[in-house]
Amino acid sequence: MIIKQFATLMKQCAREHDLVCRSGGEEFLIFLPNIECDVAFKIAERLRKNIAAHDFGMVGHVTTSIGIARWPDVSDGIDTVLKQADRALYSAKEAGRNRTHLIEAC
C-alpha cells in the first residue's frame, strides 16, 4: 500500500512525458528527459517535501532521500549514470537522510 501511494506521489511530481519506475525494493527512478540539473533538483525537492507531508495511513509519515545524476554529462553509458545517481543517493543518506543530493558533475 505504501509503495502504491509513493508511486502516485512520484507521478504527481513528474511531468507527463517523464518515466517513473520502481527499480527494486524501496528504490525508484524518475527519468526526466531534456532537463537541466537545477530543474531536476527542484522537482526532486518538491517530491521529497510532498512525501514527508503525506500521511501513509498506519505507518504515518515517511521520508525519502534522493540522488540525481545527468546523462550524458556523467557518462555515455546508462549503467554508469545510474551508479552515479546511486552514489548521490547514498551521500544524501549519509548526510542525515531526507535530503536531495546531486553528483558533482551535474
N, C-alpha and C positions, 0 to 999 in steps of 0.2 A: 504494500500500500504506500509506503514512504517513497519507494523508488518511482512509482507512478506519479505521485504528486511532485516529486523532484523533477521528473522529466517534463511535466506540464509547466512548471515554473521556468524551466530552461527554454521551452518552446515560446513562452510568452515574452522572454527577454531577447530572443533571436529574431532576425528578420525573416521574411517569408522564404527567401532562397538560401538561407543558411542550413547546414546539415547538422542535426542534433542526433547523437547516438550514444549508446552505452558501450564502453569498451571492455567491461567485465567487472564483476563485483560491485564496488561502490565508485567506480571511475567512469566518467562521462567525457564526451568530446563535443565541442561545437566548432565546426569548420565555418569560418567567416570569409568567404571569397572577396577579393578586391577591397581590402580594408587596411587602414594604417594601424600601427600598434596603439597609438593613443586612443583611437576609437574602440579598438578591441578591449583595451583596458577599461574604458567607460562602460561598455556592455558587460564585461565580467564583474565590475564593481556593482552595477545595477542588479545583476543576478545574485551576487553574494549577499547583498543587503536584503533583497526580496526573500531569499531562502532563510536568512536569520530572523526575519519578521514573521514568517509564515508559521502558523500553528499546525503541526503534523499530527494532531489528534493525541493518541495515547502516549506518544513519546515527547510531545510538546514541541519545543523549538530545537533546531539543529543548526549547525554552521557548516560552511564549506571553505576549503582552500582551493585556489585556482592558479594554474601555471599557464603562461602564454608564450608561444613561440611563433615566428612568422616564416612562412615558406614562400618563396625560395631563398630568403635572406640568409638563413642559417645553413642550409644545405640544399642540394638538388634532390636528395633522397628523402622521401616522406618518413622513412623509419628514423632517420637522424633527427628530423624536426620533432617527431613525436617523443623521442628521448629527451630532447632539449626542453620541451613543454613539461615532461615528467620531472626533469631536474628543477625547473621553476616551481612546480607544484610542491616538491619536497622542500625547497627553500622556503616557501610560504609556510609549510607545516612546522619547520624547524624554527621559524621566526615567531611562532606563537599561535599558529592556526588562524582560521577565519580571516585570511588575507588573500590578496591577489599579487602575484609576482610575475614580472616579465624577465625573459632571459636577456643578457647584456646586449646581444646583437640586434634585438628588436627595436 
